Amino acid sequence: MTATIASSPWPLRPGSASALPWLFGREVVLGSGPGATRALQWLLKRNCSISPRQLGVVYLTLCLVSLAIGGFFLLQGAPLVLAFAGLELAAVGLALLVFARHAGDREVLTLSGRSLQVEQHWGHRVRRADFAAEWATVEPSAGQGSLVKISGRGQTVRVGRHLRPELRAAFARELRQALRRPRPDAAVPEPDTDHPS
């Protein structure tokens, strides 16, 4: 048995390996200007290969082709073809509308300082929850591969709907690790210089 090791297709810049310890999260800057704060953010969203705008263009093209074919058969004396084409386009349009409405569904977790904010976008509804990092617990909802449950101070949120089940445990470990990090604004104690050693 042989093994081949290939170099990474996207090599890191020297010294940047320590700046990228997160598999799912990324460091972001909230706000602009001198008062901007650094935060750690996880964006969990659907894997959509087509945007709602592109989907609209595809649907309009489908409508033009189907109505042209239905119009041809109408001129040949078969009006039911156009009627069925209209029914078909209405059903496909409804299905695409439901898809487009939920194409932007996502969960955004932002750890800024010692505060974790969770936003869940489902269609046009947005649910927000805030947790103090010291009181938040992260654990599986039910068992292996289940949603990740974040709870603390009387509120509970389940996240990870847009992650594959086998990745949820790794995501939960990363979130726990981030919540346990020391405060970024904590002052580093200076050595005591009054007493000679």
Contact map, one row per residue, 1 for C-alpha under 8 A:
11100000000000000000000000000000000000000000000000000000000000000000000000000000000000000000000000000000000000000000000000000000000000000000000000000000000000000000000000000000000000000000000000000
11110000000000000000000000000000000000000000000000000000000000000000000000000000000000000000000000000000000000000000000000000000000000000000000000000000000000000000000000000000000000000000000000000
11111000000000000000000000000000000000000000000000000000000000000000000000000000000000000000000000000000000000000000000000000000000000000000000000000000000000000000000000000000000000000000000000000
01111100000000000000000000000000000000000000000000000000000000000000000000000000000000000000000000000000000000000000000000000000000000000000000000000000000000000000000000000000000000000000000000000
00111110000000000000000000000000000000000000000000000000000000000000000000000000000000000000000000000000000000000000000000000000000000000000000000000000000000000000000000000000000000000000000000000
00011111000000000000000000000000000000000000000000000000000000000000000000000000000000000000000000000000000000000000000000000000000000000000000000000000000000000000000000000000000000000000000000000
00001111101000000000000000000000000000000000000000000000000000000000000000000000000000000000000000000000000000000000000000000000000000000000000000000000000000000000000000000000000000000000000000000
00000111111000000000000000000000000000000000000000000000000000000000000000000000000000000000000000000000000000000000000000000000000000000000000000000000000000000000000000000000000000000000000000000
00000011111000000000000000000000000000000000000000000000000000000000000000000000000000000000000000000000000000000000000000000000000000000000000000000000000000000000000000000000000000000000000000000
00000001111100000000000000000000000000000000000000000000000000000000000000000000000000000000000000000000000000000000000000000000000000000000000000000000000000000000000000000000000000000000000000000
00000011111110000000000000000000000000000000000000000000000000000000000000000000000000000000000000000000000000000000000000000000000000000000000000000000000000000000000000000000000000000000000000000
00000000011111011000000000000000000000000000000000000000000000000000000000000000000000000000000000000000000000000000000000000000000000000000000000000000000000000000000000000000000000000000000000000
00000000001111111000000000000000000000000000000000000000000000000000000000000000000000000000000000000000000000000000000000000000000000000000000000000000000000000000000000000000000000000000000000000
00000000000111111000000000000000000000000000000000000000000000000000000000000000000000000000000000000000000000000000000000000000000000000000000000000000000000000000000000000000000000000000000000000
00000000000011111110000000000000000000000000000000000000000000000000000000000000000000000000000000000000000000000000000000000000000000000000000000000000000000000000000000000000000000000000000000000
00000000000111111111000000000000000000000000000000000000000000000000000000000000000000000000000000000000000000000000000000000000000000000000000000000000000000000000000000000000000000000000000000000
00000000000111111111100000000000000000000000000000000000000000000000000000000000000000000000000000000000000000000000000000000000000000000000000000000000000000000000000000000000000000000000000000000
00000000000000111111100000000000000000000000000000000000000000000000000000000000000000000000000000000000000000000000000000000000000000000000000000000000000000000000000000000000000000000000000000000
00000000000000111111100000000000000000000000000000000000000000000000000000000000000000000000000000000000000000000000000000000000000000000000000000000000000000000000000000000000000000000000000000000
00000000000000011111110001000000000000000000000000000000000000000000000000000000000000000000000000000000000000000000000000000000000000000000000000000000000000000000000000000000000000000000000000000
00000000000000001111111000000000000000000000000000000000000000000000000000000000000000000000000000000000000000000000000000000000000000000000000000000000000000000000000000000000000000000000000000000
00000000000000000001111111000000000000000000000000000000000000000000000000000000000000000000000000000000000000000000000000000000000000000000000000000000000000000000000000000100000000000000000000000
00000000000000000000111110000000000000000000000000000000000000000000000000000000000000000000000000000000000000000000000000000000000000000000000000000000000000000000000000100100000000000000000000000
00000000000000000000011111000000000000000110000000000000000000000000000000000000000000000000000000000000000000000000000000000000000000000000000000000000000000000000000000100100000000000000000000000
00000000000000000000011111100000000000011110000000000000000000000000000000000000000000000000000000000000000000000000000000000000000000000000000000000000000000000000000000000000000000000000000000000
00000000000000000001010111110000000000011100000000000000000000000000000000000000000000000000000000000000000000000000000000000000000000000000000000000000000000000000000000000000000000000000000000000
00000000000000000000000011111000000001111000000000000000000000000000000000000000000000000000000000000000000000000000000000000000000000000000000000000000000000000000000000000000000000000000000000000
00000000000000000000000001111100000001111000000000000000000000000000000000000000000000000000000000000000000000000000000000000000000000000000000000000000000000000000000000000000000000000000000000000
00000000000000000000000000111111000111100000000000000000000000000000000000000000000000000000000000000000000000000000000000000000000000000000000000000000000000000000000000000000000000000000000000000
00000000000000000000000000011111000111100000000000000000000000000000000000000000000000000000000000000000000000000000000000000000000000000000000000000000000000000000000000000000000000000000000000000
00000000000000000000000000001111101110000000000000000000000000000000000000000000000000000000000000000000000000000000000000000000000000000000000000000000000000000000000000000000000000000000000000000
00000000000000000000000000001111111100000000000000000000000000000000000000000000000000000000000000000000000000000000000000000000000000000000000000000000000000000000000000000000000000000000000000000
00000000000000000000000000000011111100000000000000000000000000000000000000000000000000000000000000000000000000000000000000000000000000000000000000000000000000000000000000000000000000000000000000000
00000000000000000000000000000001111100000000000000000000000000000000000000000000000000000000000000000000000000000000000000000000000000000000000000000000000000000000000000000000000000000000000000000
00000000000000000000000000000011111110000000000000000000000000000000000000000000000000000000000000000000000000000000000000000000000000000000000000000000000000000000000000000000000000000000000000000
00000000000000000000000000001111111111000000000000000000000000000000000000000000000000000000000000000000000000000000000000000000000000000000000000000000000000000000000000000000000000000000000000000
00000000000000000000000000001110001111100000000000000000000000000000000000000000000000000000000000000000000000010000000000000000000000000000000000000000000000000000000000000000000000000000000000000
00000000000000000000000000111100000111110000000000000000000000000000000000000000000000000000000000000000000000010000000000000000000000000000000000000000000000000000000000000000000000000000000000000
00000000000000000000000000111100000011111000000000000000000000000000000000000000000000000000000000000000000001111000000000000000000000000000000000000000000000000000000000000000000000000000000000000
00000000000000000000000011110000000001111100000000000000000000000000000000000000000000000000000000000000000001110000000000000000000000000000000000000000000000000000000000000000000000000000000000000
00000000000000000000000011110000000000111110000000000000000000000000000000000000000000000000000000000000000111100000000000000000000000000000000000000000000000000000000000000000000000000000000000000
00000000000000000000000111000000000000011111000000000000000000000000000000000000000000000000000000000000001111000000000000000000000000000000000000000000000000000000000000000000000000000000000000000
00000000000000000000000110000000000000001111100000000000000000000000000000000000000000000000000000000000011110000000000000000000000000000000000000000000000000000000000000000000000000000000000000000
00000000000000000000000000000000000000000111110000000000000000000000000000000000000000000000000000000000011100000000000000000000000000000000000000000000000000010110000000000000000000000000000000000
00000000000000000000000000000000000000000011111000000000000000000000000000000000000000000000000000000001111000000000000000000000000000000000000000000000000000000110000000000000000000000000000000000
00000000000000000000000000000000000000000001111100000000000000000000000000000000000000000000000000000011110000000000000000000000000000000000000000000000000000000100000000000000000000000000000000000
00000000000000000000000000000000000000000000111110000000000000000000000000000000000000000000000000000000000000000000000000000000000000000000000000000000000000000100000000000000000000000000000000000
00000000000000000000000000000000000000000000011111100000000000000000000000000000000000000000000000000010000000000000000000000000000000000000000000000000000000000000000000000000000000000000000000000
00000000000000000000000000000000000000000000001111100000000000000000000000000000000000000000000000000000000000000000000000000000000000000000000000000000000000000000000000000000000000000000000000000
00000000000000000000000000000000000000000000000111110110000000000000000000000000000000000000000000000000000000000000000000000000000000000000000000000000000000000000000000000000000000000000000000000
00000000000000000000000000000000000000000000000111111110000000000000000000000000000000000000000000010010000000000000000000000000000000000000000000000000000000000000000000000000000000000000000000000
00000000000000000000000000000000000000000000000001111111000000000000000000000000000000000000000000010010000000000000000000000000000000000000000000000000000000000000000000000000000000000000000000000
00000000000000000000000000000000000000000000000000111111100000000000000000000000000000000000000000000000000000000000000000000000000000000000000000000000000000000000000000000000000000000000000000000
00000000000000000000000000000000000000000000000001111111110000000000000000000000000000000000000000000000000000000000000000000000000000000000000000000000000000000000000000000000000000000000000000000
00000000000000000000000000000000000000000000000001111111111000000000000000000000000000000000000100010000000000000000000000000000000000000000000000000000000000000000000000000000000000000000000000000
00000000000000000000000000000000000000000000000000011111111100000000000000000000000000000000000000000000000000000000000000000000000000000000000000000000000000000000000000000000000000000000000000000
00000000000000000000000000000000000000000000000000001111111110000000000000000000000000000000000000000000000000000000000000000000000000000000000000000000000000000000000000000000000000000000000000000
00000000000000000000000000000000000000000000000000000111111111000000000000000000000000000000000000000000000000000000000000000000000000000000000000000000000000000000000000000000000000000000000000000
00000000000000000000000000000000000000000000000000000011111111100000000000000000000000000000100000000000000000000000000000000000000000000000000000000000000000000000000000000000000000000000000000000
00000000000000000000000000000000000000000000000000000001111111110000000000000000000000000000000000000000000000000000000000000000000000000000000000000000000000000000000000000000000000000000000000000
00000000000000000000000000000000000000000000000000000000111111111000000000000000000000000000000000000000000000000000000000000000000000000000000000000000000000000000000000000000000000000000000000000
00000000000000000000000000000000000000000000000000000000011111111100000000000000000000000000000000000000000000000000000000000000000000000000000000000000000000000000000000000000000000000000000000000
00000000000000000000000000000000000000000000000000000000001111111110000000000000000000001000000000000000000000000000000000000000000000000000000000000000000000000000000000000000000000000000000000000
00000000000000000000000000000000000000000000000000000000000111111111000000000000000000000000000000000000000000000000000000000000000000000000000000000000000000000000000000000000000000000000000000000
00000000000000000000000000000000000000000000000000000000000011111111100000000000000000000000000000000000000000000000000000000000000000000000000000000000000000000000000000000000000000000000000000000
00000000000000000000000000000000000000000000000000000000000001111111110000000000000010001000000000000000000000000000000000000000000000000000000000000000000000000000000000000000000000000000000000000
00000000000000000000000000000000000000000000000000000000000000111111111000000000010011000000000000000000000000000000000000000000000000000000000000000000000000000000000000000000000000000000000000000
00000000000000000000000000000000000000000000000000000000000000011111111100000000000000000000000000000000000000000000000000000000000000000000000000000000000000000000000000000000000000000000000000000
00000000000000000000000000000000000000000000000000000000000000001111111110000000010000000000000000000000000000000000000000000000000000000000000000000000000000000000000000000000000000000000000000000
00000000000000000000000000000000000000000000000000000000000000000111111111000010111010000000000000000000000000000000000000000000000000000000000000000000000000000000000000000000000000000000000000000
00000000000000000000000000000000000000000000000000000000000000000011111111100000010000000000000000000000000000000000000000000000000000000000000000000000000000000000000000000000000000000000000000000
00000000000000000000000000000000000000000000000000000000000000000001111111110000000000000000000000000000000000000000000000000000000000000000000000000000000000000000000000000000000000000000000000000
00000000000000000000000000000000000000000000000000000000000000000000111111111110110000000000000000000000000000000000000000000000000000000000000000000000000000000000000000000000000000000000000000000
00000000000000000000000000000000000000000000000000000000000000000000011111111111110000000000000000000000000000000000000000000000000000000000000000000000000000000000000000000000000000000000000000000
00000000000000000000000000000000000000000000000000000000000000000000001111111100000000000000000000000000000000000000000000000000000000000000000000000000000000000000000000000000000000000000000000000
00000000000000000000000000000000000000000000000000000000000000000000000111111100000000000000000000000000000000000000000000000000000000000000000000000000000000000000000000000000000000000000000000000
00000000000000000000000000000000000000000000000000000000000000000000000011111110000000000000000000000000000000000000000000000000000000000000000000000000000000000000000000000000000000000000000000000
00000000000000000000000000000000000000000000000000000000000000000000000011111111110000000000000000000000000000000000000000000000000000000000000000000000000000000000000000000000000000000000000000000
00000000000000000000000000000000000000000000000000000000000000000000010011001111111000000000000000000000000000000000000000000000000000000000000000000000000000000000000000000000000000000000000000000
00000000000000000000000000000000000000000000000000000000000000000000000001000111111100000000000000000000000000000000000000000000000000000000000000000000000000000000000000000000000000000000000000000
00000000000000000000000000000000000000000000000000000000000000000000010011000111111110000000000000000000000000000000000000000000000000000000000000000000000000000000000000000000000000000000000000000
00000000000000000000000000000000000000000000000000000000000000000010111011000111111111000000000000000000000000000000000000000000000000000000000000000000000000000000000000000000000000000000000000000
00000000000000000000000000000000000000000000000000000000000000000000010000000011111111100000000000000000000000000000000000000000000000000000000000000000000000000000000000000000000000000000000000000
00000000000000000000000000000000000000000000000000000000000000000000000000000001111111110000000000000000000000000000000000000000000000000000000000000000000000000000000000000000000000000000000000000
00000000000000000000000000000000000000000000000000000000000000000110010000000000111111111000000000000000000000000000000000000000000000000000000000000000000000000000000000000000000000000000000000000
00000000000000000000000000000000000000000000000000000000000000000010000000000000011111111100000000000000000000000000000000000000000000000000000000000000000000000000000000000000000000000000000000000
00000000000000000000000000000000000000000000000000000000000000000000000000000000001111111110000000000000000000000000000000000000000000000000000000000000000000000000000000000000000000000000000000000
00000000000000000000000000000000000000000000000000000000000000000000000000000000000111111111000000000000000000000000000000000000000000000000000000000000000000000000000000000000000000000000000000000
00000000000000000000000000000000000000000000000000000000000000100100000000000000000011111111100000000000000000000000000000000000000000000000000000000000000000000000000000000000000000000000000000000
00000000000000000000000000000000000000000000000000000000000000000000000000000000000001111111110000000000000000000000000000000000000000000000000000000000000000000000000000000000000000000000000000000
00000000000000000000000000000000000000000000000000000000000000000000000000000000000000111111111000000000000000000000000000000000000000000000000000000000000000000000000000000000000000000000000000000
00000000000000000000000000000000000000000000000000000000000000000000000000000000000000011111111100000000000000000000000000000000000000000000000000000000000000000000000000000000000000000000000000000
00000000000000000000000000000000000000000000000000000000001000000000000000000000000000001111111110000000000000000000000000000000000000000000000000000000000000000000000000000000000000000000000000000
00000000000000000000000000000000000000000000000000000000000000000000000000000000000000000111111111000000000000000000000000000000000000000000000000000000000000000000000000000000000000000000000000000
00000000000000000000000000000000000000000000000000000000000000000000000000000000000000000011111111100000000000000000000000000000000000000000000000000000000000000000000000000000000000000000000000000
00000000000000000000000000000000000000000000000000000010000000000000000000000000000000000001111111110000000000000000000000000000000000000000000000000000000000000000000000000000000000000000000000000
00000000000000000000000000000000000000000000000000000000000000000000000000000000000000000000111111111000000000000000000000000000000000000000000000000000000000000000000000000000000000000000000000000
00000000000000000000000000000000000000000000000000000000000000000000000000000000000000000000011111111100000000000000000000000000000000000000000000000000000000000000000000000000000000000000000000000
00000000000000000000000000000000000000000000000000000000000000000000000000000000000000000000001111111110000000000000000000000000000000000000000000000000000000000000000000000000000000000000000000000
00000000000000000000000000000000000000000000000000110010000000000000000000000000000000000000000111111111000000000000000000000000000000000000000000000000000000000000000000000000000000000000000000000
00000000000000000000000000000000000000000000000000000000000000000000000000000000000000000000000011111111000000000000000000110000000000000000000000000000000000000000000000000000000000000000000000000
00000000000000000000000000000000000000000000000000000000000000000000000000000000000000000000000001111111100000000000000001100000000000000000000000000000000000000000000000000000000000000000000000000
00000000000000000000000000000000000000000000010100110000000000000000000000000000000000000000000000111111100000000000000000000000000000000000000000000000000000000000000000000000000000000000000000000
00000000000000000000000000000000000000000000110000000000000000000000000000000000000000000000000000011111110000000000000011100000000000000000000000000000000000000000000000000000000000000000000000000
00000000000000000000000000000000000000000000110000000000000000000000000000000000000000000000000000000111111000000000000111100000000000000000000000000000000000000000000000000000000000000000000000000
00000000000000000000000000000000000000000011110000000000000000000000000000000000000000000000000000000001111100000000000111000000000000000000000000000000000000000100000000000000000000000000000000000
00000000000000000000000000000000000000000111100000000000000000000000000000000000000000000000000000000000111110000000011110000000000000000000000000000000000000110000000000000000000000000000000000000
00000000000000000000000000000000000000001111000000000000000000000000000000000000000000000000000000000000011111000000011100000000000000000000000000000000000000000000000000000000000000000000000000000
00000000000000000000000000000000000000001110000000000000000000000000000000000000000000000000000000000000001111100001111000000000000000000000000000000000000000000000000000000000000000000000000000000
00000000000000000000000000000000000000111100000000000000000000000000000000000000000000000000000000000000000111110001110000000000000000000000000000000000000000000000000000000000000000000000000000000
00000000000000000000000000000000000000111000000000000000000000000000000000000000000000000000000000000000000011111111100000000000000000000000000000000000000000000000000000000000001000000000000000000
00000000000000000000000000000000000011110000000000000000000000000000000000000000000000000000000000000000000001111111000000000000000000000000000000000000000000000000000000000000000000000000000000000
00000000000000000000000000000000000000100000000000000000000000000000000000000000000000000000000000000000000000111110000000000000000000000000000000000000000000000000000000000000000000111000000000000
00000000000000000000000000000000000000000000000000000000000000000000000000000000000000000000000000000000000000111111000000000000000111000000000000000000000000000000000000000000001000100000000000000
00000000000000000000000000000000000000000000000000000000000000000000000000000000000000000000000000000000000000111111100000000000011110000000000000000000000000000000000000000000000000000000000000000
00000000000000000000000000000000000000000000000000000000000000000000000000000000000000000000000000000000000011110111110000000000011110000000000000000000000000000000000000000000000000000000000000000
00000000000000000000000000000000000000000000000000000000000000000000000000000000000000000000000000000000000011100011111000000001111000000000000000000000000000000000000000000000000000000000000000000
00000000000000000000000000000000000000000000000000000000000000000000000000000000000000000000000000000000001111000001111100000011110000000000000000000000000000000000000000000000000000000000000000000
00000000000000000000000000000000000000000000000000000000000000000000000000000000000000000000000000000000001110000000111110000111100000000000000000000000000000000000000000000000000000000000000000000
00000000000000000000000000000000000000000000000000000000000000000000000000000000000000000000000000000000111100000000011111000111000000000000000000000000000000000000000000000000000000000000000000000
00000000000000000000000000000000000000000000000000000000000000000000000000000000000000000000000000000001111000000000001111111110000000000000000000000000000000000000000000000000000000000000000000000
00000000000000000000000000000000000000000000000000000000000000000000000000000000000000000000000000000101110000000000000111111100000000000000000000000000000000000000000000000000000000000000000000000
00000000000000000000000000000000000000000000000000000000000000000000000000000000000000000000000000001101100000000000000011111000000000000000000000000000000000000000000000000000000000000000000000000
00000000000000000000000000000000000000000000000000000000000000000000000000000000000000000000000000001000000000000000000011111100000000000000000000000000000000000000000000000000000000000000000000000
00000000000000000000000000000000000000000000000000000000000000000000000000000000000000000000000000000000000000000000000011111110000000000000000000000000000000000000000000000000000000000000000000000
00000000000000000000000000000000000000000000000000000000000000000000000000000000000000000000000000000000000000000000001111011111000000000000000000000000000000000000000000000000000000000000000000000
00000000000000000000000000000000000000000000000000000000000000000000000000000000000000000000000000000000000000000000011110001111100000000000000000000000000000000000000000000000000000000000000000000
00000000000000000000000000000000000000000000000000000000000000000000000000000000000000000000000000000000000000000000111100000111110000000000000000000000000000000000000000000000000000000000000000000
00000000000000000000000000000000000000000000000000000000000000000000000000000000000000000000000000000000000000000000111000000011111000000000000000000000001010000000000000000000000000000000000000000
00000000000000000000000000000000000000000000000000000000000000000000000000000000000000000000000000000000000000000011110000000001111100000000000000000000000000000000000000000000000000000000000000000
00000000000000000000000000000000000000000000000000000000000000000000000000000000000000000000000000000000000000000011100000000000111110110000000000000011100000000000000000000000000000000000000000000
00000000000000000000000000000000000000000000000000000000000000000000000000000000000000000000000000000000000000000111000000000000011111110000000000000001000000000000000000000000000000000000000000000
00000000000000000000000000000000000000000000000000000000000000000000000000000000000000000000000000000000000000000111000000000000001111110000000000000000000000000000000000000000001100000000000000000
00000000000000000000000000000000000000000000000000000000000000000000000000000000000000000000000000000000000000000100000000000000000111110000000000000000000000000000000000000000001100000000000000000
00000000000000000000000000000000000000000000000000000000000000000000000000000000000000000000000000000000000000000000000000000000001111111000000000000001100000000000000000000000000000000000000000000
00000000000000000000000000000000000000000000000000000000000000000000000000000000000000000000000000000000000000000000000000000000001111111100000000000111100000000000000000000000001000000000000000000
00000000000000000000000000000000000000000000000000000000000000000000000000000000000000000000000000000000000000000000000000000000000000111110000000001111000000000000000000000001000000000000000000000
00000000000000000000000000000000000000000000000000000000000000000000000000000000000000000000000000000000000000000000000000000000000000011111000000011110000000000000000000010011000000000000000000000
00000000000000000000000000000000000000000000000000000000000000000000000000000000000000000000000000000000000000000000000000000000000000001111100000011100000000000000000000010000000000000000000000000
00000000000000000000000000000000000000000000000000000000000000000000000000000000000000000000000000000000000000000000000000000000000000000111111111111000000000000000000010010000000000000000000000000
00000000000000000000000000000000000000000000000000000000000000000000000000000000000000000000000000000000000000000000000000000000000000000011111001111000000001000000000000000000000000000000000000000
00000000000000000000000000000000000000000000000000000000000000000000000000000000000000000000000000000000000000000000000000000000000000000001111101100000000000000000000000000000000000000000000000000
00000000000000000000000000000000000000000000000000000000000000000000000000000000000000000000000000000000000000000000000000000000000000000001111111000000000000000000000000000000000000000000000000000
00000000000000000000000000000000000000000000000000000000000000000000000000000000000000000000000000000000000000000000000000000000000000000001011111000000000000000000000010000000000000000000000000000
00000000000000000000000000000000000000000000000000000000000000000000000000000000000000000000000000000000000000000000000000000000000000000001001111100000000000000000111110000000000000000000000000000
00000000000000000000000000000000000000000000000000000000000000000000000000000000000000000000000000000000000000000000000000000000000000000001111111110000000000000000100100000000000000000000000000000
00000000000000000000000000000000000000000000000000000000000000000000000000000000000000000000000000000000000000000000000000000000000000000001110011111000000001111000100100000000000000000000000000000
00000000000000000000000000000000000000000000000000000000000000000000000000000000000000000000000000000000000000000000000000000000000000000111100001111100000001110000000110010000000000000000000000000
00000000000000000000000000000000000000000000000000000000000000000000000000000000000000000000000000000000000000000000000000000000000000001111100000111110000111100000000000000000000000000000000000000
00000000000000000000000000000000000000000000000000000000000000000000000000000000000000000000000000000000000000000000000000000000000000011110000000011111000111100000000000000000000000000000000000000
00000000000000000000000000000000000000000000000000000000000000000000000000000000000000000000000000000000000000000000000000000000001000011100000000001111111110000000000000000000000000000000000000000
00000000000000000000000000000000000000000000000000000000000000000000000000000000000000000000000000000000000000000000000000000000001100111000000000000111111100000000000000000000000000000000000000000
00000000000000000000000000000000000000000000000000000000000000000000000000000000000000000000000000000000000000000000000000000000001000110000000000000011111000000000000000000000000000000000000000000
00000000000000000000000000000000000000000000000000000000000000000000000000000000000000000000000000000000000000000000000000000000000000000000000000000011111100000000000000000000000000000000000000000
00000000000000000000000000000000000000000000000000000000000000000000000000000000000000000000000000000000000000000000000000000000100000000000000000000011111110000000000000000000000000000000000000000
00000000000000000000000000000000000000000000000000000000000000000000000000000000000000000000000000000000000000000000000000000000000000000000000000001111011111000000000000000000000000000000000000000
00000000000000000000000000000000000000000000000000000000000000000000000000000000000000000000000000000000000000000000000000000000100000000000000000001110001111100000000000000000000000000000000000000
00000000000000000000000000000000000000000000000000000000000000000000000000000000000000000000000000000000000000000000000000000000000000000000100000111100000111110000000000000000000000000000000000000
00000000000000000000000000000000000000000000000000000000000000000000000000000000000000000000000000000000001000000000000000000000000000000000000000111100000011111000000000000000000000000000000000000
00000000000000000000000000000000000000000001000000000000000000000000000000000000000000000000000000000000001000000000000000000000000000000000000000110000000001111110000100000000000000000000000000000
00000000000000000000000000000000000000000000000000000000000000000000000000000000000000000000000000000000000000000000000000000000000000000000000000100000000000111111000000000000000000000000000000000
00000000000000000000000000000000000000000001111000000000000000000000000000000000000000000000000000000000010000000000000000000000000000000000000000000000000000011111000000000000000000000000000000000
00000000000000000000000000000000000000000001100000000000000000000000000000000000000000000000000000000000000000000000000000000000000000000000000000000000000000011111101100000000000000000000000000000
00000000000000000000000000000000000000000000000000000000000000000000000000000000000000000000000000000000000000000000000000000000000000000000000000000000000000001111111100000000000000000000000000000
00000000000000000000000000000000000000000000000000000000000000000000000000000000000000000000000000000000000000000000000000000000000000000000000011100000000000000011111100000000000000000000000000000
00000000000000000000000000000000000000000000000000000000000000000000000000000000000000000000000000000000000000000000000000000000000000000000000010000000000000000001111110000000000000000000000000000
00000000000000000000000000000000000000000000000000000000000000000000000000000000000000000000000000000000000000000000000000000000000000000000000010000000000000000011111111100000000000000000000000000
00000000000000000000000000000000000000000000000000000000000000000000000000000000000000000000000000000000000000000000000000000000000000000000000011110000000000010011111111110000000000000000000000000
00000000000000000000000000000000000000000000000000000000000000000000000000000000000000000000000000000000000000000000000000000000000000000001000110010000000000000000011111111000000000000000000000000
00000000000000000000000000000000000000000000000000000000000000000000000000000000000000000000000000000000000000000000000000000000000000000000000000000000000000000000001111111100000000000000000000000
00000000000000000000001100000000000000000000000000000000000000000000000000000000000000000000000000000000000000000000000000000000000000000000000000000000000000000000001111111110000000000000000000000
00000000000000000000000000000000000000000000000000000000000000000000000000000000000000000000000000000000000000000000000000000000000000000111000000010000000000000000000111111111000000000000000000000
00000000000000000000000000000000000000000000000000000000000000000000000000000000000000000000000000000000000000000000000000000000000000000000000000000000000000000000000011111111100000000000000000000
00000000000000000000011100000000000000000000000000000000000000000000000000000000000000000000000000000000000000000000000000000000000000000000000000000000000000000000000001111111110000000000000000000
00000000000000000000000000000000000000000000000000000000000000000000000000000000000000000000000000000000000000000000000000000000000000000100000000000000000000000000000000111111111000000000000000000
00000000000000000000000000000000000000000000000000000000000000000000000000000000000000000000000000000000000000000000000000000000000000001100000000000000000000000000000000011111111100000000000000000
00000000000000000000000000000000000000000000000000000000000000000000000000000000000000000000000000000000000000000000000000000000000000000000000000000000000000000000000000001111111110000000000000000
00000000000000000000000000000000000000000000000000000000000000000000000000000000000000000000000000000000000000000000000000000000000000000000000000000000000000000000000000000111111110000000000000000
00000000000000000000000000000000000000000000000000000000000000000000000000000000000000000000000000000000000000100100000000000000000011010000000000000000000000000000000000000011111110000000000000000
00000000000000000000000000000000000000000000000000000000000000000000000000000000000000000000000000000000000000000000000000000000000011000000000000000000000000000000000000000001111111000000000000000
00000000000000000000000000000000000000000000000000000000000000000000000000000000000000000000000000000000000000000000000000000000000000000000000000000000000000000000000000000000111111100000000000000
00000000000000000000000000000000000000000000000000000000000000000000000000000000000000000000000000000000000000000000000000000000000000000000000000000000000000000000000000000000000111110100000000000
00000000000000000000000000000000000000000000000000000000000000000000000000000000000000000000000000000000000000001100000000000000000000000000000000000000000000000000000000000000000011111100000000000
00000000000000000000000000000000000000000000000000000000000000000000000000000000000000000000000000000000000000001000000000000000000000000000000000000000000000000000000000000000000001111100000000000
00000000000000000000000000000000000000000000000000000000000000000000000000000000000000000000000000000000000000001000000000000000000000000000000000000000000000000000000000000000000000111110000000000
00000000000000000000000000000000000000000000000000000000000000000000000000000000000000000000000000000000000000000000000000000000000000000000000000000000000000000000000000000000000001111111000000000
00000000000000000000000000000000000000000000000000000000000000000000000000000000000000000000000000000000000000000000000000000000000000000000000000000000000000000000000000000000000000001111100000000
00000000000000000000000000000000000000000000000000000000000000000000000000000000000000000000000000000000000000000000000000000000000000000000000000000000000000000000000000000000000000000111110000000
00000000000000000000000000000000000000000000000000000000000000000000000000000000000000000000000000000000000000000000000000000000000000000000000000000000000000000000000000000000000000000011111000000
00000000000000000000000000000000000000000000000000000000000000000000000000000000000000000000000000000000000000000000000000000000000000000000000000000000000000000000000000000000000000000001111100000
00000000000000000000000000000000000000000000000000000000000000000000000000000000000000000000000000000000000000000000000000000000000000000000000000000000000000000000000000000000000000000000111110000
00000000000000000000000000000000000000000000000000000000000000000000000000000000000000000000000000000000000000000000000000000000000000000000000000000000000000000000000000000000000000000000011111100
00000000000000000000000000000000000000000000000000000000000000000000000000000000000000000000000000000000000000000000000000000000000000000000000000000000000000000000000000000000000000000000001111110
00000000000000000000000000000000000000000000000000000000000000000000000000000000000000000000000000000000000000000000000000000000000000000000000000000000000000000000000000000000000000000000000111110
00000000000000000000000000000000000000000000000000000000000000000000000000000000000000000000000000000000000000000000000000000000000000000000000000000000000000000000000000000000000000000000000111111
00000000000000000000000000000000000000000000000000000000000000000000000000000000000000000000000000000000000000000000000000000000000000000000000000000000000000000000000000000000000000000000000011111
00000000000000000000000000000000000000000000000000000000000000000000000000000000000000000000000000000000000000000000000000000000000000000000000000000000000000000000000000000000000000000000000000111
